[in-house]
Structures are given as structure tokens and as C-alpha cells.
């Protein structure tokens, strides 16, 4: 091979590298951690781009889709952050193709995935409990489970849309040596404060069972943490039970990091309904005062349902030693 030919090939390589560097900021957000680490080692320019993207992922698990950034902190091992697609609202089952930075700023997505055509809601301009509003959608109980929704005349500024405005407290995701990733308070949180909704893919019972069987196999390796939540609500008639299957394993929000506590933890789980919305949403409120740096937790259910479940590390005084795991 003569010198001229070698020079020509070198110029082609340089051109290819130049094009890759030019569009790296568009391509790299689609890469998973291993892929990002691989390209980072190829040249200095790509290393800088990769480092910037990694820093962005560590600094905010929500991809700028919540009111406050939710950073990762890990002083246990080399895992810098958890890899998943962030969605602040419920979604239908899909093949994830959204990049890590695929959000559109802090524009809230529609929380009502299925609406009831022709449903009636309130026609209030503003529904405010403190102002003595007589809004028909308002729930005056200590733990409100009904809100205004898509069939109402009021907007997002309405005082009866508490769980529809995104996360309003500062949180962080911290790696625990035994539990793995955990959601913690990054500030003092008073009792009764809305924390977050549990979002993810809404599944049929059949699909939930199929995924759970797959997750059980993958979990045996010890390096897989599924986040499939099954909530059962007994209807007023007492003769039927409504089941909600939300899988945050691939797509979800920071609720996927909330761990179990045998004593019930510091969160209350609410099934929230909105006027004009067909499906309810699973939301969390603080059940007591939560101190800064304290881990957030709730009860996954009854441990007697599956006596062969995984080991529990909640460390509460009444810890059963086993994580609840229902036969889906």
C-alpha cells in the first residue's frame, strides 16, 4: 500500500469520526450505559460528550420532566444511575424507543390515558377547599380519593387537582448496600403531602402474569429488579375486585424506587379517581412527617401470600424477613 493510498484512507476515517462527533449529541442519548461507556473510550471528543451525558443522567432521574431534579447518589458500588425510560404519567404497553433525554422540558403529559366520552364534571372556574367551594368533584375526607378531571371546566391550576401537577417535593435516589436503589427525601416533608404517582405500563392481568413469570426467571441471577405493582381494590358491592397492573420495570417514574417496609412505612397508598377519566391512578401521600434524608417506604402487601419470597431488609421492628410477592 503506497503512502497516497494510506493518506486517503486516513482522511476517510477522520471524516467518519468527524461526522460521528458532530451528531453525537443526537445519537448518544439513545445508548444504554454499557454502549455509552464503549464509545467513550474511542477518542477524547466522544469521551467528553459521553461524560456530559452521563453527568446529566446522574443529576436528574426524571430527565427534566418533574418540577425538581431528582439526582442519583451511590457510595456503594460503581453503578452511576439506574437505566429506564422516565414517564410522569401512565402509558400503554410499548417497545421503549425514547432516548434518556427524550423529554420535552417540563410540559406535563396528559395523566388521563383513557377518557369517558360524554361524562359530566364540575363547571367551576376554581375549586378551592379553603374558599368554601361546593365543587361536586371534591372529596372532603382526610385522604381525598376524588379529583377534578378531563370532563371538568377548571384547569390545571384548580385546587382539586393535587396529584396532577407533578412532584412538588425534593427527592433523591440513593443506593443502599442491601436494598439497592432507594427513594429518599431531600428536604423536610410534612404529613399529608402528595409525593408521587406510581406510573408505568398499564397491563392486562394476562400480560402481567406473563411478565411476572419472565421476571421471576431473570431475578434468580440476582442482578434484576422488577417493578411490577399489582393493586386490588374491593368494590362497594363486595362481590367484585378491581385489579390494576402497573409495570415500571422498563418505563415509569421515581416511584419504582420506593422500597417495602413491614411496618407500613411513611407513605399512604391512595386510589385516586378523576371526573371523566376511566382509569384510577395509584398515588402516594406522606402518612407522617418525613425528615430530610429519610427513606420513603410503603407496605407491598401481606407476606403470608408468598412465604418463599425474597429476603426483606426493611429493618423495622416488625420485619417478617420476607418481601411480599403475590402469585400474580
Buried (B, 14 or more C-beta within 10 A) or exposed (E): EEEEEEEEEEEEEEEEBEEBBEEBEEEBBBBEBEEBEEBBEEEEBBEEBBEEBBEBBBEBBBBBBBEBBBBBBBEEEEEBBBBBBBBBBBBEBEEEEBBBBBBEEEEBBEBBBEBBEEBEBBEBEBBBBEEEBEBBBBBEEEEBEBBBBBBBEBEEEBBBBBBBBBBBBBBBBBBBEEBBBBBBBBEEBEEBBBBBBBBBBBBEEEBBBEBBEEBEEEBEEEEEBBBBBBBEEEEEEEEEEEEBBBBBBBBBBBBBBBBBBBEBBBBBBBBBBBBBBEBBBBBBBBBEEBEEEEBBBBBBBEBEEBEEBEEBBBEBEEBBEBBBBEEB
